[in-house]
Amino acid sequence: GVFMNDKGLFYWVWFIFKNYWSYFLKGTVLTLEIAIIGTILGYVLGFAIGLVQATPVSKSDNLVHKIGFSVLKPVCSVFVAIFRGTPMMVQAMVFYYGLKNAGVDVSPFLASLIVLMMNTGAYMAETVRGGIISIDKGQFEGGFALGMSHTKTMFAVILPQAFRNIVPEMVNQFLTNLKMTSVLNVIGVYELYFATKSAAGIYYRYFESYIICAIFYFIICTVFTKILKVVEKKAFQQKDYELAVEYMSGAAE
């Protein structure tokens, strides 16, 4: 019929964009909302878990401290193992439909935020733990020599130094999350990928629609990469900083 008449790739790309740009825009806005809110919450969770995992337990600690961390450490380890060892798409379906089966009515948007937060938290926990461990033990000893507690030493001495090493991975995690939100369409979230499927199904022009989708993803990821690079340089006064992704691509060339 007239709808399936092939008038060329560029014609259909422009036609679909011109008539259904609102679909793509709505999906992009929701993608950004989920990625930004979910990632920030995931950072908080990741820092909390990372601190628990990096906190040593010694015989001289009080009983509450020893019991508390003896319980928290295994729980955190299991949490990290589960969310690092399973795909986010599966996590979203298990969480969303699991709650539905349990009689808990949760919206796809809220479920997506929680899943992205937990997934980000699991990955950031390892980054935070690694960042803390990378700091020379002499820094801890210096804090203790000044009469500072472990907690005060961690927040006043260790974390400010570790944060500089953690930030690049935080940036890369956010950029990854921008793209990974696409898998959340499986629970009906109207993000960019879901919006693209809706537009593509009207004329059965999937190839052309996903070209538009790819362009949208490329634009938002490129824009945020540039913005975050500027923010990092201003924050750390670094003139030679490069994202890990760009460094690797440069090395390959």
C-alpha positions as CSV (number, residue, x, y, z in Angstrom):
1,G,0.0,0.0,0.0
2,V,0.9,3.7,0.1
3,F,2.4,3.4,3.6
4,M,4.9,0.7,2.5
5,N,5.9,2.5,-0.7
6,D,9.7,2.8,-0.4
7,K,10.7,6.4,-1.1
8,G,14.2,6.0,0.2
9,L,15.9,5.9,3.6
10,F,16.3,9.6,4.2
11,Y,12.7,10.3,3.2
12,W,11.4,7.9,5.8
13,V,13.9,9.0,8.5
14,W,12.8,12.6,8.0
15,F,9.1,11.6,7.7
16,I,9.0,9.6,10.9
17,F,11.0,12.3,12.8
18,K,8.8,15.1,11.5
19,N,5.5,13.4,12.4
20,Y,6.6,11.6,15.6
21,W,9.3,13.8,17.1
22,S,7.2,14.3,20.2
23,Y,7.4,10.5,20.8
24,F,11.2,10.7,20.7
25,L,11.3,13.8,22.8
26,K,9.0,12.4,25.5
27,G,11.1,9.2,25.6
28,T,14.3,11.2,25.8
29,V,13.0,13.3,28.7
30,L,12.0,10.1,30.7
31,T,15.3,8.5,29.8
32,L,17.2,11.4,31.3
33,E,14.9,11.5,34.4
34,I,15.5,7.8,35.1
35,A,19.2,8.0,34.4
36,I,19.9,11.1,36.5
37,I,17.8,10.3,39.5
38,G,18.6,6.6,39.5
39,T,22.3,7.2,39.1
40,I,22.5,9.8,41.9
41,L,20.6,7.5,44.3
42,G,22.9,4.6,43.2
43,Y,26.0,6.8,44.0
44,V,24.7,7.2,47.6
45,L,24.0,3.5,47.9
46,G,27.3,2.6,46.4
47,F,29.3,4.9,48.7
48,A,27.5,3.4,51.7
49,I,28.2,-0.2,50.7
50,G,31.7,0.6,49.7
51,L,32.4,2.2,53.1
52,V,31.0,-0.9,54.8
53,Q,33.2,-3.2,52.7
54,A,36.3,-1.2,53.2
55,T,35.9,-0.8,57.0
56,P,38.1,-3.3,58.9
57,V,36.9,-5.1,62.0
58,S,39.5,-5.7,64.7
59,K,39.5,-7.3,68.1
60,S,39.8,-4.0,69.8
61,D,36.5,-2.7,68.4
62,N,33.5,-2.5,70.6
63,L,30.9,-5.3,70.5
64,V,28.2,-3.3,68.6
65,H,30.7,-2.4,65.9
66,K,31.9,-6.0,65.5
67,I,28.5,-7.5,65.4
68,G,27.1,-4.8,63.1
69,F,29.8,-5.1,60.5
70,S,30.0,-8.9,60.8
71,V,26.3,-8.9,59.6
72,L,26.5,-6.0,57.1
73,K,29.7,-7.1,55.3
74,P,28.2,-10.5,54.1
75,V,24.9,-8.9,53.2
76,C,26.6,-6.2,51.1
77,S,28.8,-8.8,49.4
78,V,25.8,-10.9,48.4
79,F,24.0,-7.7,47.2
80,V,26.9,-6.7,45.0
81,A,27.4,-10.3,43.7
82,I,23.7,-10.6,42.7
83,F,23.4,-7.2,40.9
84,R,26.8,-7.4,39.2
85,G,26.2,-11.0,38.2
86,T,22.7,-10.6,36.5
87,P,21.5,-8.5,33.6
88,M,19.6,-5.3,34.4
89,M,16.8,-6.4,32.1
90,V,16.3,-9.6,34.2
91,Q,16.5,-7.6,37.4
92,A,13.8,-5.2,36.2
93,M,11.4,-8.0,35.3
94,V,12.0,-10.0,38.5
95,F,11.6,-6.9,40.7
96,Y,8.6,-5.4,38.8
97,Y,6.6,-8.6,38.3
98,G,7.7,-10.0,41.6
99,L,6.1,-7.0,43.4
100,K,3.0,-7.4,41.2
101,N,2.6,-11.0,42.2
102,A,3.1,-10.0,45.9
103,G,0.2,-7.6,45.5
104,V,2.4,-4.5,45.6
105,D,1.3,-2.0,43.0
106,V,4.4,-0.2,41.8
107,S,4.6,2.0,38.7
108,P,7.1,1.1,35.9
109,F,8.9,4.4,36.5
110,L,9.4,3.8,40.2
111,A,10.5,0.2,39.6
112,S,13.0,1.5,37.0
113,L,14.5,4.0,39.4
114,I,14.9,1.4,42.1
115,V,16.5,-1.2,39.8
116,L,18.9,1.4,38.3
117,M,19.7,2.6,41.8
118,M,20.5,-0.9,43.0
119,N,22.5,-1.8,39.9
120,T,24.5,1.4,40.0
121,G,25.0,0.9,43.8
122,A,26.5,-2.5,43.2
123,Y,29.0,-1.3,40.7
124,M,29.9,1.9,42.5
125,A,30.4,-0.1,45.7
126,E,33.3,-1.9,44.2
127,T,34.7,1.3,42.7
128,V,34.5,3.1,46.1
129,R,36.0,0.1,47.9
130,G,38.9,0.0,45.4
131,G,39.4,3.8,45.7
132,I,39.6,3.6,49.4
133,I,42.0,0.6,49.4
134,S,44.2,2.4,46.8
135,I,45.1,5.1,49.4
136,D,48.3,4.4,51.2
137,K,47.8,2.9,54.7
138,G,50.1,5.5,56.1
139,Q,47.3,8.0,55.7
140,F,45.2,6.0,58.1
141,E,48.1,5.7,60.5
142,G,48.7,9.4,60.3
143,G,45.0,10.1,61.2
144,F,45.2,7.7,64.1
145,A,48.4,9.3,65.3
146,L,46.6,12.6,65.5
147,G,44.0,11.0,67.7
148,M,41.3,10.7,65.0
149,S,38.8,7.9,65.1
150,H,38.5,5.5,62.1
151,T,35.3,7.2,61.0
152,K,36.8,10.7,61.2
153,T,40.0,9.6,59.4
154,M,37.9,8.0,56.7
155,F,35.8,11.1,56.0
156,A,38.4,13.8,56.7
157,V,41.5,12.2,55.2
158,I,40.8,9.1,53.1
159,L,37.6,9.9,51.1
160,P,38.8,13.3,49.8
161,Q,41.8,11.6,48.3
162,A,39.9,8.5,47.1
163,F,37.2,10.7,45.6
164,R,39.6,12.0,42.9
165,N,40.1,8.4,41.8
166,I,36.5,7.5,42.0
167,V,35.0,10.4,40.0
168,P,36.1,9.2,36.5
169,E,34.2,5.9,37.1
170,M,31.2,7.8,38.4
171,V,31.1,9.7,35.1
172,N,31.5,6.6,33.0
173,Q,28.8,4.9,35.1
174,F,26.3,7.7,34.4
175,L,27.0,7.5,30.7
176,T,26.5,3.8,30.7
177,N,23.2,4.2,32.6
178,L,22.0,6.6,29.9
179,K,22.3,3.8,27.4
180,M,21.2,1.0,29.8
181,T,17.9,2.6,30.4
182,S,16.9,1.1,27.1
183,V,16.5,-2.3,28.6
184,L,13.8,-1.0,31.0
185,N,11.3,-1.0,28.2
186,V,10.6,-4.6,29.1
187,I,8.5,-3.4,32.1
188,G,6.7,-0.8,30.0
189,V,8.6,2.4,30.8
190,Y,8.1,5.0,28.1
191,E,11.8,5.8,27.7
192,L,13.5,6.5,24.4
193,Y,13.7,2.9,23.2
194,F,10.1,2.2,24.0
195,A,9.1,5.4,22.3
196,T,11.0,4.3,19.2
197,K,9.2,1.0,19.1
198,S,5.9,2.9,19.3
199,A,6.8,5.2,16.4
200,A,8.3,2.4,14.3
201,G,5.2,0.2,14.6
202,I,2.9,2.8,13.0
203,Y,4.4,2.4,9.5
204,Y,6.5,-0.7,10.2
205,R,9.6,1.3,9.5
206,Y,11.9,-0.1,12.2
207,F,15.2,0.5,10.6
208,E,14.6,4.2,10.0
209,S,13.1,4.7,13.4
210,Y,16.1,3.1,15.2
211,I,18.4,5.3,13.2
212,I,16.6,8.3,14.8
213,C,16.8,6.6,18.2
214,A,20.6,6.1,17.7
215,I,21.0,9.7,16.8
216,F,19.1,10.8,20.0
217,Y,21.3,8.5,22.2
218,F,24.4,9.7,20.5
219,I,23.5,13.4,21.0
220,I,22.6,13.1,24.7
221,C,25.6,11.0,25.5
222,T,28.0,13.4,23.7
223,V,26.5,16.4,25.3
224,F,26.7,15.0,28.8
225,T,30.3,13.7,28.1
226,K,31.3,17.3,27.3
227,I,29.5,18.8,30.2
228,L,30.9,16.4,32.7
229,K,34.4,16.8,31.4
230,V,34.2,20.6,31.9
231,V,32.7,20.1,35.4
232,E,35.5,17.7,36.4
233,K,38.3,20.0,35.0
234,K,36.8,22.9,37.0
235,A,36.4,20.8,40.1
236,F,39.9,19.3,40.1
237,Q,41.7,22.0,38.1
238,Q,43.0,19.4,35.7
239,K,44.1,20.3,32.3
240,D,45.1,16.9,31.0
241,Y,42.2,14.8,32.1
242,E,40.6,12.3,29.7
243,L,37.7,10.0,30.2
244,A,38.7,6.3,30.3
245,V,36.6,5.6,27.2
246,E,38.4,8.3,25.2
247,Y,41.8,7.2,26.5
248,M,41.2,3.6,25.4
249,S,39.9,4.7,21.9
250,G,43.0,6.9,21.5
251,A,45.3,4.1,22.5
252,A,43.7,1.8,20.0
253,E,44.4,4.2,17.2
